[in-house]
Amino acid sequence: MKIGEYEILEGLYYTREHEWVKVENERCRVGITDYAQKTLHEVVYVDLPALGKTVTQNASLGTVESVKAVSEMYSPISGEIVERNESLVNSPELVNQDPYGAAWIVVVKPSRLNDELNLLLSHNDYAQFLNQLVKKS
């Protein structure tokens, strides 16, 4: 699905801060959306959280730095960081090339998945949210 030039994938959950979550069995893969990467422009650095770190929903997960700005990433889900995408250390431009695939940020072992998924946006809800955002700009 597209809203203007921005792609939104079905089967993911989204935040109003433009992160996505893909539930994979007992784990959640997290990244930033197509809208976020296009707004940032050329990504030059991704600050990845440490393995084993406990994160809380809506708390800072790290930062993404572009030639334009430094932006916070927020955790869409609470839990423990069990994987981080080390490819982004040497190739942060992957965020611009493949935000929903190769440029995932971390994998979280969720602690409150059922409660917190209800607080996230479906792809349809995110599309409506993004459509309103795009109309305002």
Backbone as JSON Lines, residues from 0, in Angstrom:
{"i":0,"aa":"M","n":[0.85,-1.17,0.0],"ca":[0.0,0.0,0.0],"c":[0.9,1.23,0.0]}
{"i":1,"aa":"K","n":[0.47,2.25,-0.73],"ca":[1.23,3.5,-0.75],"c":[0.35,4.67,-0.37]}
{"i":2,"aa":"I","n":[0.93,5.58,0.38],"ca":[0.32,6.89,0.66],"c":[1.29,7.88,0.05]}
{"i":3,"aa":"G","n":[0.9,8.48,-1.06],"ca":[1.83,9.33,-1.79],"c":[3.02,8.5,-2.22]}
{"i":4,"aa":"E","n":[4.21,8.94,-1.86],"ca":[5.44,8.2,-2.22],"c":[5.87,7.21,-1.15]}
{"i":5,"aa":"Y","n":[5.1,7.09,-0.06],"ca":[5.51,6.3,1.09],"c":[4.86,4.93,1.11]}
{"i":6,"aa":"E","n":[5.7,3.91,1.25],"ca":[5.2,2.54,1.27],"c":[4.86,2.12,2.7]}
{"i":7,"aa":"I","n":[3.75,1.38,2.82],"ca":[3.31,0.81,4.09],"c":[3.05,-0.67,3.85]}
{"i":8,"aa":"L","n":[3.66,-1.53,4.63],"ca":[3.5,-2.97,4.45],"c":[2.39,-3.52,5.34]}
{"i":9,"aa":"E","n":[1.63,-4.45,4.77],"ca":[0.63,-5.17,5.56],"c":[1.34,-6.16,6.48]}
{"i":10,"aa":"G","n":[0.69,-6.52,7.57],"ca":[1.24,-7.52,8.47],"c":[2.19,-6.98,9.51]}
{"i":11,"aa":"L","n":[2.42,-5.66,9.48],"ca":[3.27,-5.03,10.48],"c":[2.42,-4.15,11.39]}
{"i":12,"aa":"Y","n":[2.95,-3.82,12.54],"ca":[2.34,-2.84,13.44],"c":[3.21,-1.59,13.39]}
{"i":13,"aa":"Y","n":[2.59,-0.43,13.62],"ca":[3.29,0.84,13.47],"c":[3.07,1.75,14.68]}
{"i":14,"aa":"T","n":[3.98,2.71,14.84],"ca":[3.83,3.73,15.86],"c":[3.59,5.08,15.18]}
{"i":15,"aa":"R","n":[3.11,6.03,15.94],"ca":[2.95,7.4,15.42],"c":[4.3,8.11,15.27]}
{"i":16,"aa":"E","n":[5.35,7.49,15.8],"ca":[6.71,8.05,15.66],"c":[7.44,7.4,14.49]}
{"i":17,"aa":"H","n":[6.73,6.54,13.74],"ca":[7.21,5.96,12.47],"c":[8.2,4.81,12.64]}
{"i":18,"aa":"E","n":[7.98,3.99,13.66],"ca":[8.68,2.71,13.77],"c":[7.69,1.61,13.38]}
{"i":19,"aa":"W","n":[8.24,0.47,12.97],"ca":[7.39,-0.69,12.67],"c":[7.83,-1.89,13.5]}
{"i":20,"aa":"V","n":[6.9,-2.83,13.67],"ca":[7.16,-4.08,14.4],"c":[6.6,-5.23,13.58]}
{"i":21,"aa":"K","n":[7.4,-6.26,13.44],"ca":[6.95,-7.51,12.81],"c":[7.05,-8.59,13.87]}
{"i":22,"aa":"V","n":[5.92,-9.22,14.2],"ca":[5.91,-10.29,15.18],"c":[6.33,-11.58,14.49]}
{"i":23,"aa":"E","n":[7.39,-12.2,15.01],"ca":[7.95,-13.44,14.46],"c":[8.02,-14.46,15.59]}
{"i":24,"aa":"N","n":[7.0,-15.29,15.71],"ca":[6.89,-16.26,16.81],"c":[6.94,-15.52,18.15]}
{"i":25,"aa":"E","n":[7.98,-15.73,18.94],"ca":[8.07,-15.1,20.26],"c":[8.97,-13.87,20.26]}
{"i":26,"aa":"R","n":[9.27,-13.35,19.09],"ca":[10.18,-12.21,18.95],"c":[9.53,-11.11,18.12]}
{"i":27,"aa":"C","n":[10.04,-9.91,18.26],"ca":[9.54,-8.78,17.48],"c":[10.7,-8.08,16.79]}
{"i":28,"aa":"R","n":[10.66,-8.05,15.46],"ca":[11.67,-7.34,14.68],"c":[11.21,-5.89,14.54]}
{"i":29,"aa":"V","n":[12.12,-4.94,14.75],"ca":[11.78,-3.52,14.8],"c":[12.62,-2.75,13.8]}
{"i":30,"aa":"G","n":[12.0,-1.76,13.16],"ca":[12.72,-0.88,12.26],"c":[12.01,0.46,12.14]}
{"i":31,"aa":"I","n":[12.5,1.31,11.24],"ca":[11.82,2.58,11.0],"c":[11.13,2.51,9.64]}
{"i":32,"aa":"T","n":[10.09,3.29,9.48],"ca":[9.26,3.22,8.29],"c":[9.89,3.92,7.08]}
{"i":33,"aa":"D","n":[9.28,3.67,5.94],"ca":[9.68,4.33,4.7],"c":[9.53,5.84,4.85]}
{"i":34,"aa":"Y","n":[8.45,6.28,5.47],"ca":[8.25,7.72,5.71],"c":[9.42,8.29,6.52]}
{"i":35,"aa":"A","n":[9.81,7.6,7.6],"ca":[10.89,8.08,8.46],"c":[12.2,8.19,7.69]}
{"i":36,"aa":"Q","n":[12.54,7.17,6.92],"ca":[13.83,7.21,6.22],"c":[13.84,8.28,5.13]}
{"i":37,"aa":"K","n":[12.69,8.5,4.47],"ca":[12.65,9.55,3.44],"c":[12.68,10.94,4.05]}
{"i":38,"aa":"T","n":[12.1,11.09,5.22],"ca":[12.13,12.37,5.92],"c":[13.54,12.69,6.4]}
{"i":39,"aa":"L","n":[14.26,11.68,6.86],"ca":[15.63,11.86,7.31],"c":[16.59,12.16,6.16]}
{"i":40,"aa":"H","n":[16.29,11.64,5.0],"ca":[17.17,11.72,3.82],"c":[18.33,10.75,3.98]}
{"i":41,"aa":"E","n":[19.53,11.17,3.72],"ca":[20.68,10.26,3.66],"c":[21.16,9.88,5.06]}
{"i":42,"aa":"V","n":[20.87,8.62,5.47],"ca":[21.27,8.14,6.79],"c":[22.76,7.82,6.79]}
{"i":43,"aa":"V","n":[23.48,8.36,7.78],"ca":[24.93,8.17,7.85],"c":[25.38,7.41,9.1]}
{"i":44,"aa":"Y","n":[24.48,7.22,10.09],"ca":[24.86,6.53,11.32],"c":[23.6,6.05,12.04]}
{"i":45,"aa":"V","n":[23.68,4.82,12.57],"ca":[22.6,4.28,13.39],"c":[23.2,3.86,14.72]}
{"i":46,"aa":"D","n":[22.69,4.43,15.81],"ca":[23.14,4.1,17.17],"c":[22.3,2.93,17.66]}
{"i":47,"aa":"L","n":[22.9,1.75,17.7],"ca":[22.17,0.54,18.1],"c":[22.25,0.33,19.6]}
{"i":48,"aa":"P","n":[21.16,-0.09,20.23],"ca":[21.2,-0.37,21.67],"c":[22.0,-1.65,21.93]}
{"i":49,"aa":"A","n":[22.48,-1.8,23.14],"ca":[23.27,-2.97,23.53],"c":[22.41,-4.23,23.62]}
{"i":50,"aa":"L","n":[23.01,-5.36,23.27],"ca":[22.35,-6.65,23.47],"c":[22.07,-6.82,24.95]}
{"i":51,"aa":"G","n":[20.91,-7.38,25.28],"ca":[20.55,-7.6,26.67],"c":[19.88,-6.42,27.34]}
{"i":52,"aa":"K","n":[19.92,-5.26,26.67],"ca":[19.29,-4.07,27.25],"c":[17.78,-4.29,27.34]}
{"i":53,"aa":"T","n":[17.19,-3.84,28.43],"ca":[15.74,-3.88,28.6],"c":[15.17,-2.56,28.1]}
{"i":54,"aa":"V","n":[14.19,-2.64,27.23],"ca":[13.56,-1.44,26.69],"c":[12.09,-1.41,27.09]}
{"i":55,"aa":"T","n":[11.56,-0.21,27.14],"ca":[10.16,0.0,27.5],"c":[9.44,0.63,26.32]}
{"i":56,"aa":"Q","n":[8.2,0.24,26.12],"ca":[7.42,0.79,25.02],"c":[7.44,2.32,25.09]}
{"i":57,"aa":"N","n":[7.69,2.93,23.94],"ca":[7.73,4.39,23.74],"c":[8.97,5.07,24.32]}
{"i":58,"aa":"A","n":[9.91,4.32,24.9],"ca":[11.15,4.9,25.41],"c":[12.2,4.87,24.3]}
{"i":59,"aa":"S","n":[13.22,5.67,24.44],"ca":[14.26,5.76,23.43],"c":[14.96,4.42,23.22]}
{"i":60,"aa":"L","n":[15.15,4.11,21.96],"ca":[15.82,2.87,21.55],"c":[17.22,3.17,21.04]}
{"i":61,"aa":"G","n":[17.44,4.4,20.64],"ca":[18.71,4.82,20.05],"c":[18.43,5.98,19.11]}
{"i":62,"aa":"T","n":[19.41,6.29,18.27],"ca":[19.23,7.4,17.33],"c":[19.62,6.98,15.92]}
{"i":63,"aa":"V","n":[19.07,7.72,14.97],"ca":[19.44,7.6,13.56],"c":[19.91,8.98,13.14]}
{"i":64,"aa":"E","n":[21.12,9.02,12.58],"ca":[21.7,10.29,12.18],"c":[21.76,10.36,10.65]}
{"i":65,"aa":"S","n":[21.33,11.49,10.14],"ca":[21.41,11.72,8.69],"c":[22.23,12.98,8.45]}
{"i":66,"aa":"V","n":[22.44,13.3,7.18],"ca":[23.14,14.54,6.87],"c":[22.32,15.74,7.31]}
{"i":67,"aa":"K","n":[21.03,15.52,7.55],"ca":[20.1,16.59,7.88],"c":[19.86,16.76,9.39]}
{"i":68,"aa":"A","n":[19.8,15.64,10.14],"ca":[19.4,15.72,11.55],"c":[19.74,14.42,12.29]}
{"i":69,"aa":"V","n":[19.62,14.48,13.61],"ca":[19.69,13.29,14.46],"c":[18.29,13.08,15.02]}
{"i":70,"aa":"S","n":[17.76,11.89,14.85],"ca":[16.4,11.59,15.31],"c":[16.39,10.41,16.26]}
{"i":71,"aa":"E","n":[15.57,10.52,17.28],"ca":[15.38,9.43,18.23],"c":[14.57,8.31,17.57]}
{"i":72,"aa":"M","n":[14.9,7.08,17.92],"ca":[14.04,5.93,17.6],"c":[13.42,5.52,18.93]}
{"i":73,"aa":"Y","n":[12.15,5.17,18.89],"ca":[11.45,4.77,20.1],"c":[11.03,3.31,20.0]}
{"i":74,"aa":"S","n":[11.14,2.61,21.09],"ca":[10.78,1.19,21.09],"c":[9.26,1.04,21.02]}
{"i":75,"aa":"P","n":[8.77,0.34,20.03],"ca":[7.33,0.13,19.94],"c":[6.82,-0.93,20.92]}
{"i":76,"aa":"I","n":[7.75,-1.65,21.54],"ca":[7.38,-2.77,22.38],"c":[8.36,-2.88,23.56]}
{"i":77,"aa":"S","n":[7.9,-3.34,24.7],"ca":[8.78,-3.54,25.86],"c":[9.4,-4.93,25.8]}
{"i":78,"aa":"G","n":[10.62,-5.04,26.31],"ca":[11.27,-6.34,26.36],"c":[12.77,-6.22,26.37]}
{"i":79,"aa":"E","n":[13.45,-7.3,25.96],"ca":[14.91,-7.36,25.97],"c":[15.44,-7.42,24.55]}
{"i":80,"aa":"I","n":[16.49,-6.64,24.28],"ca":[17.14,-6.68,22.97],"c":[17.91,-7.99,22.86]}
{"i":81,"aa":"V","n":[17.51,-8.84,21.9],"ca":[18.18,-10.14,21.74],"c":[18.99,-10.21,20.45]}
{"i":82,"aa":"E","n":[18.75,-9.29,19.53],"ca":[19.56,-9.2,18.31],"c":[19.63,-7.74,17.91]}
{"i":83,"aa":"R","n":[20.74,-7.37,17.27],"ca":[20.85,-6.04,16.69],"c":[21.44,-6.18,15.29]}
{"i":84,"aa":"N","n":[21.06,-5.32,14.41],"ca":[21.48,-5.44,13.02],"c":[22.87,-4.81,12.85]}
{"i":85,"aa":"E","n":[23.88,-5.63,13.02],"ca":[25.27,-5.17,12.95],"c":[25.62,-4.64,11.55]}
{"i":86,"aa":"S","n":[24.89,-5.04,10.52],"ca":[25.13,-4.55,9.16],"c":[25.02,-3.03,9.09]}
{"i":87,"aa":"L","n":[24.19,-2.46,9.96],"ca":[23.97,-1.01,9.93],"c":[25.17,-0.21,10.43]}
{"i":88,"aa":"V","n":[26.08,-0.87,11.17],"ca":[27.26,-0.18,11.68],"c":[28.12,0.31,10.51]}
{"i":89,"aa":"N","n":[28.37,-0.57,9.56],"ca":[29.2,-0.23,8.4],"c":[28.41,0.22,7.19]}
{"i":90,"aa":"S","n":[27.1,-0.06,7.18],"ca":[26.26,0.29,6.03],"c":[24.95,0.94,6.46]}
{"i":91,"aa":"P","n":[25.01,2.11,7.1],"ca":[23.78,2.76,7.56],"c":[22.85,3.15,6.41]}
{"i":92,"aa":"E","n":[23.4,3.26,5.21],"ca":[22.58,3.61,4.04],"c":[21.53,2.55,3.72]}
{"i":93,"aa":"L","n":[21.65,1.35,4.3],"ca":[20.62,0.32,4.13],"c":[19.26,0.83,4.59]}
{"i":94,"aa":"V","n":[19.26,1.72,5.57],"ca":[18.0,2.29,6.07],"c":[17.25,2.98,4.93]}
{"i":95,"aa":"N","n":[17.98,3.67,4.06],"ca":[17.35,4.34,2.93],"c":[17.0,3.36,1.81]}
{"i":96,"aa":"Q","n":[17.76,2.31,1.68],"ca":[17.57,1.36,0.58],"c":[16.47,0.34,0.84]}
{"i":97,"aa":"D","n":[16.34,-0.12,2.08],"ca":[15.42,-1.23,2.37],"c":[14.91,-1.15,3.82]}
{"i":98,"aa":"P","n":[14.1,-0.12,4.15],"ca":[13.7,0.09,5.55],"c":[12.88,-1.05,6.16]}
{"i":99,"aa":"Y","n":[12.17,-1.82,5.33],"ca":[11.34,-2.91,5.86],"c":[12.02,-4.28,5.77]}
{"i":100,"aa":"G","n":[13.24,-4.31,5.22],"ca":[13.92,-5.59,5.04],"c":[15.29,-5.58,5.69]}
{"i":101,"aa":"A","n":[16.32,-5.37,4.87],"ca":[17.7,-5.46,5.33],"c":[18.04,-4.46,6.43]}
{"i":102,"aa":"A","n":[17.25,-3.4,6.57],"ca":[17.58,-2.35,7.54],"c":[16.8,-2.44,8.85]}
{"i":103,"aa":"W","n":[16.33,-3.63,9.21],"ca":[15.72,-3.76,10.54],"c":[16.75,-3.31,11.56]}
{"i":104,"aa":"I","n":[16.3,-2.83,12.7],"ca":[17.21,-2.26,13.7],"c":[17.56,-3.29,14.79]}
{"i":105,"aa":"V","n":[16.54,-3.82,15.44],"ca":[16.76,-4.79,16.53],"c":[15.66,-5.84,16.53]}
{"i":106,"aa":"V","n":[15.92,-6.92,17.27],"ca":[14.9,-7.91,17.59],"c":[14.73,-7.87,19.11]}
{"i":107,"aa":"V","n":[13.47,-7.78,19.53],"ca":[13.13,-7.68,20.95],"c":[12.38,-8.94,21.36]}
{"i":108,"aa":"K","n":[12.78,-9.5,22.5],"ca":[11.99,-10.56,23.14],"c":[10.99,-9.83,24.02]}
{"i":109,"aa":"P","n":[9.72,-9.79,23.6],"ca":[8.74,-8.95,24.29],"c":[8.36,-9.48,25.66]}
{"i":110,"aa":"S","n":[8.07,-8.53,26.56],"ca":[7.64,-8.9,27.91],"c":[6.14,-8.7,28.11]}
{"i":111,"aa":"R","n":[5.52,-7.85,27.28],"ca":[4.09,-7.57,27.45],"c":[3.41,-7.49,26.08]}
{"i":112,"aa":"L","n":[3.72,-8.42,25.19],"ca":[3.31,-8.35,23.79],"c":[1.81,-8.17,23.62]}
{"i":113,"aa":"N","n":[1.0,-9.02,24.22],"ca":[-0.44,-8.95,24.0],"c":[-1.03,-7.61,24.43]}
{"i":114,"aa":"D","n":[-0.57,-7.09,25.56],"ca":[-1.06,-5.8,26.04],"c":[-0.62,-4.66,25.12]}
{"i":115,"aa":"E","n":[0.62,-4.71,24.66],"ca":[1.18,-3.58,23.93],"c":[0.82,-3.56,22.44]}
{"i":116,"aa":"L","n":[0.58,-4.71,21.83],"ca":[0.19,-4.7,20.41],"c":[-1.08,-3.91,20.2]}
{"i":117,"aa":"N","n":[-1.98,-3.96,21.17],"ca":[-3.24,-3.22,21.07],"c":[-3.04,-1.71,21.04]}
{"i":118,"aa":"L","n":[-1.88,-1.26,21.5],"ca":[-1.6,0.18,21.55],"c":[-0.93,0.67,20.26]}
{"i":119,"aa":"L","n":[-0.57,-0.27,19.37],"ca":[0.08,0.09,18.11],"c":[-0.95,0.22,16.99]}
{"i":120,"aa":"L","n":[-0.53,0.77,15.87],"ca":[-1.41,0.97,14.73],"c":[-1.3,-0.19,13.75]}
{"i":121,"aa":"S","n":[-2.44,-0.63,13.22],"ca":[-2.42,-1.6,12.11],"c":[-1.93,-0.87,10.87]}
{"i":122,"aa":"H","n":[-1.67,-1.61,9.79],"ca":[-1.21,-0.93,8.57],"c":[-2.28,0.03,8.04]}
{"i":123,"aa":"N","n":[-3.56,-0.33,8.18],"ca":[-4.64,0.56,7.74],"c":[-4.71,1.83,8.6]}
{"i":124,"aa":"D","n":[-4.57,1.65,9.92],"ca":[-4.59,2.82,10.82],"c":[-3.4,3.73,10.57]}
{"i":125,"aa":"Y","n":[-2.23,3.12,10.33],"ca":[-1.03,3.91,10.05],"c":[-1.2,4.65,8.72]}
{"i":126,"aa":"A","n":[-1.81,4.0,7.74],"ca":[-2.05,4.64,6.44],"c":[-2.94,5.87,6.61]}
{"i":127,"aa":"Q","n":[-3.98,5.76,7.41],"ca":[-4.85,6.91,7.67],"c":[-4.09,8.02,8.39]}
{"i":128,"aa":"F","n":[-3.3,7.65,9.39],"ca":[-2.48,8.61,10.13],"c":[-1.51,9.32,9.19]}
{"i":129,"aa":"L","n":[-0.82,8.55,8.36],"ca":[0.17,9.12,7.45],"c":[-0.5,10.01,6.39]}
{"i":130,"aa":"N","n":[-1.65,9.58,5.92],"ca":[-2.39,10.37,4.94],"c":[-2.72,11.76,5.5]}
{"i":131,"aa":"Q","n":[-3.15,11.81,6.76],"ca":[-3.44,13.11,7.4],"c":[-2.16,13.93,7.54]}
{"i":132,"aa":"L","n":[-1.08,13.29,7.91],"ca":[0.21,13.95,8.07],"c":[0.7,14.54,6.75]}
{"i":133,"aa":"V","n":[0.59,13.77,5.69],"ca":[1.04,14.2,4.36],"c":[0.19,15.38,3.86]}
{"i":134,"aa":"K","n":[-1.11,15.33,4.13],"ca":[-2.01,16.42,3.71],"c":[-1.65,17.74,4.37]}
{"i":135,"aa":"K","n":[-1.18,17.68,5.64],"ca":[-0.84,18.89,6.39],"c":[0.46,19.52,5.9]}
{"i":136,"aa":"S","n":[1.34,18.72,5.3],"ca":[2.64,19.27,4.9],"c":[2.66,19.8,3.48]}
